[in-house]
Amino acid sequence: MIALIGLLIVIVISILIVRIGAIALELTGLSPEVAAFQSQSAFSGVGFTTSESEIIVSHPVRRKIIRILILLGSVGITSSIATLILTFVGQTRQVALVRALILLAGLVGIYFFARSQWIYRIMKKLIKRALEKWTTLKIYDYEQVFGLSKGFSISRITIKKDSWMAGRKLKDLQVNLEGVLVLAIYRKIGKEEKFIGAPKGDTEILSGDVLVCYGREEATRNLSQRLKGRKGDKEHELGVKKEEELNKIREIKGGFDE
């Protein structure tokens, strides 16, 4: 029974380590989904090769987090296997069945514990404070920095042939007047994908480009759906007016809130 309790404790600790790693990665700017996936992959030693892996390896802080997860994962998996063997080896069929049921009930409880959003939010606050206090990692909460919980978002917009932006220069589009900033452009040239960071005003937007934009969710969504023609120009004018009105409101409130 001690071995069984030990196994459940090892599983709980492993989940906590993965969660800590995921939150640490998330606070460096990764999305929650990507952070959770990479943390789980590193801890389990699976090592999936994805486009996100290169983003992590090229980032010194993320690389350090992944290295720690790999090290702890090798110890945790070995301990789990050894403890699992001790739980059932040398036991009678009846005792083994009882322990299997207890293990199943424990795993179900751990599953709901790990899936709880309420527990996740509490853990995120505690883990963030602990990382800032007891480590030298430079942790940034990009959700707070970019106001992602206050109606702003970072979006990817794929430019189609009939898009309002296709075939025009950034300085002519003036999307910044709508409160939208084009942070980068992914452009496919032949079989290769070219990355254009912080594009200039003279940069022409081409059909097939993927724009990384920052701004109000409503503004970026409208921009992604806008078509060529007079209707598109009219929507741009309305977008500019709305942004001017919102800027006045923000000046009064002194923040992001609309």
C-alpha distance (Angstrom), angle and dihedral (degrees) to the residues before:
residue distance angle dihedral
M1 . . .
I2 3.80 . .
A3 3.79 89.3 .
L4 3.82 90.3 51.1
I5 3.80 92.4 51.1
G6 3.79 88.6 46.4
L7 3.81 90.4 52.7
L8 3.81 92.0 52.7
I9 3.80 90.2 47.7
V10 3.82 90.7 51.1
I11 3.82 90.1 50.6
V12 3.82 92.2 49.4
I13 3.80 91.4 48.3
S14 3.82 90.3 47.9
I15 3.81 91.1 52.0
L16 3.80 90.3 48.7
I17 3.80 91.4 50.6
V18 3.81 91.5 49.8
R19 3.80 90.1 47.4
I20 3.81 92.1 49.0
G21 3.80 89.7 49.5
A22 3.81 92.1 47.9
I23 3.81 93.0 49.8
A24 3.81 91.4 46.5
L25 3.81 90.1 51.8
E26 3.80 90.8 45.2
L27 3.80 90.8 53.5
T28 3.82 89.3 56.5
G29 3.80 89.4 62.7
L30 3.82 105.7 -85.7
S31 3.78 120.0 131.3
P32 3.85 115.1 -104.2
E33 3.82 91.3 -111.3
V34 3.81 95.3 50.9
A35 3.82 92.3 42.2
A36 3.82 92.5 51.4
F37 3.81 92.6 46.6
Q38 3.80 94.8 48.8
S39 3.80 92.6 44.7
Q40 3.80 91.9 51.7
S41 3.82 91.4 45.3
A42 3.80 92.8 51.1
F43 3.81 94.9 46.0
S44 3.81 93.6 47.2
G45 3.79 92.1 44.8
V46 3.80 92.4 -127.2
G47 3.79 93.2 128.4
F48 3.79 101.7 -161.1
T49 3.80 113.1 -158.5
T50 3.79 106.9 -132.5
S51 3.79 136.7 146.6
E52 3.82 87.8 -101.0
S53 3.81 90.8 59.3
E54 3.79 91.4 67.7
I55 3.81 90.5 50.2
I56 3.80 89.3 53.9
V57 3.81 97.4 44.3
S58 3.81 92.2 50.4
H59 3.83 91.7 52.6
P60 3.86 113.2 79.8
V61 3.81 96.4 -151.2
R62 3.81 94.5 46.1
R63 3.81 90.2 45.6
K64 3.80 90.3 54.7
I65 3.83 91.7 50.0
I66 3.81 91.8 49.4
R67 3.81 91.8 48.8
I68 3.81 90.9 53.9
L69 3.82 91.3 47.9
I70 3.80 91.9 51.3
L71 3.81 91.1 50.5
L72 3.82 94.2 47.9
G73 3.80 91.5 42.3
S74 3.80 93.3 57.6
V75 3.81 89.3 54.4
G76 3.81 95.1 42.7
I77 3.80 97.0 49.9
T78 3.81 92.0 47.4
S79 3.82 90.8 49.9
S80 3.80 92.1 48.2
I81 3.79 93.4 51.8
A82 3.80 92.8 46.9
T83 3.82 92.7 47.4
L84 3.82 91.9 46.7
I85 3.78 90.7 54.4
L86 3.80 91.9 49.3
T87 3.81 90.0 50.2
F88 3.81 95.5 61.9
V89 3.82 108.2 18.8
G90 3.81 114.3 103.9
Q91 3.81 94.9 10.4
T92 3.80 128.3 124.8
R93 3.79 118.9 -108.9
Q94 3.81 91.8 -106.3
V95 3.81 94.3 49.9
A96 3.80 90.9 44.9
L97 3.82 90.4 52.1
V98 3.80 92.3 50.5
R99 3.78 91.2 48.9
A100 3.80 90.8 47.8
L101 3.82 89.9 54.2
I102 3.80 91.5 47.7
L103 3.80 89.7 48.4
L104 3.81 91.0 49.7
A105 3.81 92.0 49.6
G106 3.79 90.1 47.8
L107 3.80 92.1 50.1
V108 3.81 91.3 49.9
G109 3.81 89.9 51.5
I110 3.81 91.3 47.8
Y111 3.83 90.1 48.7
F112 3.81 93.0 56.0
F113 3.80 89.7 43.5
A114 3.81 90.7 53.9
R115 3.83 93.0 45.9
S116 3.80 96.3 50.1
Q117 3.83 111.2 115.3
W118 3.79 90.7 -162.3
I119 3.80 91.1 56.9
Y120 3.82 89.5 43.5
R121 3.80 92.7 56.2
I122 3.80 92.1 48.9
M123 3.80 91.8 46.2
K124 3.81 91.4 48.9
K125 3.81 91.9 55.7
L126 3.82 93.0 45.6
I127 3.81 94.4 44.4
K128 3.80 92.2 47.5
R129 3.82 91.1 52.5
A130 3.80 91.7 46.4
L131 3.81 93.2 48.9
E132 3.80 91.8 49.4
K133 3.82 92.7 46.4
W134 3.80 103.8 40.7
T135 3.80 105.2 27.4
T136 3.78 136.8 58.3
L137 3.81 92.3 -135.0
K138 3.79 114.0 126.5
I139 3.79 100.2 -127.6
Y140 3.79 121.3 -173.7
D141 3.79 126.3 -176.0
Y142 3.79 99.1 -140.3
E143 3.80 91.2 -175.8
Q144 3.79 88.1 66.0
V145 3.82 96.1 36.6
F146 3.81 93.5 54.8
G147 3.80 96.9 33.5
L148 3.82 91.1 -119.2
S149 3.78 91.1 158.8
K150 3.81 91.8 51.5
G151 3.79 102.1 64.0
F152 3.80 98.3 -75.6
S153 3.79 125.2 113.4
I154 3.79 145.1 173.8
S155 3.80 107.5 -124.1
R156 3.78 139.5 -179.4
I157 3.81 115.1 -133.6
T158 3.80 119.7 -166.8
I159 3.81 111.4 -149.9
K160 3.81 114.4 -135.4
K161 3.81 127.4 -167.0
D162 3.82 92.6 -100.6
S163 3.81 94.1 44.6
W164 3.80 116.9 127.0
M165 3.82 89.2 -126.6
A166 3.82 98.5 48.6
G167 3.81 114.9 114.5
R168 3.80 95.1 8.0
K169 3.80 133.7 107.5
L170 3.79 121.6 -113.5
K171 3.79 93.0 -120.2
D172 3.81 89.9 56.1
L173 3.80 93.9 47.5
Q174 3.83 93.2 53.5
V175 3.81 91.9 -165.3
N176 3.80 87.5 159.7
L177 3.82 87.3 73.8
E178 3.81 86.5 62.7
G179 3.79 89.7 53.0
V180 3.82 95.1 -102.5
L181 3.81 122.7 127.8
V182 3.81 121.5 -163.8
L183 3.80 103.4 -140.2
A184 3.79 99.3 177.4
I185 3.79 145.2 -13.0
Y186 3.81 128.5 -137.7
R187 3.80 109.2 -155.5
K188 3.79 126.0 -177.8
I189 3.80 112.7 -138.7
G190 3.77 110.4 -178.2
K191 3.79 106.6 -48.7
E192 3.79 94.6 -24.1
E193 3.78 129.5 82.6
K194 3.79 115.6 -135.3
F195 3.80 121.0 -152.5
I196 3.81 118.1 -146.3
G197 3.78 110.7 -169.4
A198 3.82 121.8 -161.8
P199 3.85 93.4 -1.9
K200 3.80 116.9 -145.2
G201 3.79 127.0 -123.9
D202 3.81 91.5 -100.9
T203 3.82 91.6 57.7
E204 3.79 110.1 115.6
I205 3.80 118.1 -140.0
L206 3.79 110.5 -131.3
S207 3.78 132.2 -162.3
G208 3.80 108.6 -92.7
D209 3.81 94.5 30.4
V210 3.79 118.3 133.2
L211 3.79 111.9 -143.7
V212 3.79 123.4 -156.9
C213 3.80 104.7 -149.1
Y214 3.79 135.4 -178.5
G215 3.80 123.4 -156.4
R216 3.77 145.3 86.0
E217 3.79 111.8 -24.6
E218 3.79 91.9 -125.4
A219 3.82 92.6 50.0
T220 3.81 95.4 48.7
R221 3.81 91.0 44.8
N222 3.81 92.0 51.6
L223 3.79 90.2 46.6
S224 3.80 92.3 52.8
Q225 3.83 91.1 52.5
R226 3.83 97.9 43.0
L227 3.81 117.0 117.3
K228 3.79 132.4 -155.9
G229 3.79 121.8 -89.0
R230 3.77 139.5 52.6
K231 3.79 91.9 -47.3
G232 3.79 90.4 58.0
D233 3.81 91.4 48.7
K234 3.80 89.8 50.1
E235 3.82 91.1 50.7
H236 3.81 88.6 51.6
E237 3.81 91.0 53.3
L238 3.81 91.0 49.5
G239 3.81 89.8 48.0
V240 3.80 91.0 53.1
K241 3.80 91.9 49.9
K242 3.79 92.1 49.0
E243 3.78 91.5 50.4
E244 3.82 90.6 51.2
E245 3.79 89.8 52.1
L246 3.80 91.8 48.3
N247 3.79 91.0 49.1
K248 3.79 89.4 56.6
I249 3.80 90.2 50.5
R250 3.83 91.2 48.4
E251 3.81 90.6 51.4
I252 3.77 89.1 55.0
K253 3.82 94.5 45.0
G254 3.80 94.6 35.9
G255 3.81 97.4 -137.2
F256 3.78 150.1 53.7
D257 3.78 97.3 -70.3
E258 3.78 115.4 110.7
